[in-house]
């Protein structure tokens, strides 16, 4: 070894790990004068190559450059936030030398970094976050900094711990977290291309070098990395550089005159508390809203077109305006003009429901366990009045979510191997439900109670030790999310997360993601209500999909308190509530 580059990640891994001792570090001993290395991890280079350039390309620079090159960041003028330039203003010039347009120093603001990024992008967020620090709070800020529906987070920073708490609820909004090792580069294929770019001065690696020391002075590395002018050091505060994107404003709502309706509805007063049937006051609809009587449409507010009283509709918690950037894209189903709400309020920040004068909150954008509810026009889909009502209710959420996740991803098109975690109404789960699963195309069934092995190992036993192409995680249970990750193939495995966890932050094994796996959140299975649901309705009508296989129980509204117990029964797949 003639030269070796050192960065904060090297020191992180060196903690208790003999870099130059009896073990090889990542297959090579880069701080030994002579170190044996397997021929496969070696890339032969032109002997005329400047040695400092070679050492920078063996890891640090290539990892970041490769992450941008292998993803479509550099090809389509996407906006990108890079986390990990370090908070020191002296490094701003270095960033600009490599194409940075904006610099954020989090020490100069009380706002979270994600909000600062959104301030620079008209509230939209960026297309990509490149997370280089491995610091858990910054991983979550990188997630929050990306766009709803299409945001992608590339994780290349190595964490100190294998398991990291991430805000998985934010991933549900069609964001993707992908781990990469060495920036996704293939050493023998890609490094020669980068070497050539350096040789032609398309990439100026000399901008990276700030210090040079002898092997005997290695004990000085930690202090040097902390110096403001040391470019390799990644301080745990993190920074970003980004491009700009526009944003459009939501329309305001006006009022309309009508009367308040008192009806019955099922109310959850708190986590773990029993469901109760309450008398609920439902206000009249405002502009662009519709008051719906469950099973049939009710009154209509100002500005509503395409619907009239008496139409049969189903509510959806995802809108499709067909005019915004996301709706016109095939990449996502999350409308930017009418975003999915999870604060229990209408788009104008108010509720249309009260219980004895106390504000009642809507579940997502609709409240389907109530005899009447008010919903924005854009969250309604008019359907054929001949549609069987049980089919309509199954398609408004549960079945469509699982079906859509497989349909919108290339799971069904190319004979991919898929593991579904959670054989319930979205997925389906115990030995009695095996027949139900096979009715919908399942080939193998795993009952984890019949083996001492982890589920991921059982999946790999069925796939020759390789793992599956896709895991569809329907439970939201943290240990199963990690088993879903481990069940997929190295390098190409993709985990589609549609199960909602009880807590926003979930401890996941991010080290396993770094081996080229991708974790993607999905709401409503990626379906666009107006575009995709009619296609599924037609498949049900033609008996290509047999939804009657799902119904196992039917209860009255007054018996809502029995739901929890029914769901625990072995033969329970889907419950219909007759409102």
Secondary structure, 3 states (H helix, E strand, C coil): CCCCCCCHHHHHHHCCCCCCCCCCECCECCCCCCCCCCCCCCCCCCCCCCHHHHHHHCCHHHHHHHHHHHCCCCCCCCCEEEECCCCCHHHHHHHHHCCCCCCCCHHHCCCCHHHHHHHCCCCCCECEEEECCCCHHHHHHHHHCECCCCCEEEECCCCCCCEEEEEHHHHCCCCEEEECCHHHCCHHHHHHHHHHHHHCCCCCHHHCCCCCCCHHHHHHHHHHHCCCCCCCCCCCCCCCCCCCCCCCCCCCCCCCCCCCEEEEEEECCCCCCCCEEEEEEECCCCCCEEEEECCEEEEECCCCCCCCCCCCEEECCCCCCCCCCCCCCCCCCCCCCCCCCCCCCCCCCCCCEEECCEEECCECCECCCECEEEEEHHHEEECCCCCCHHHHHHHCCHHHHHHHHHHHCCCCCCCCCEEEECCCCCCCCCHHHHHHHHHCCCCCCCCHHHCCCCHHHHHHHCCCCCCECEEEECCCCHHHHHHHHHCECCCCCEEEECCCCCCCEEEEEHHHHCCCCEEEECCHHHCCHHHHHHHHHHHHHCCCCCHHHCEEEEEEHHHHHHHHHHHHCCCCCEEEEEC
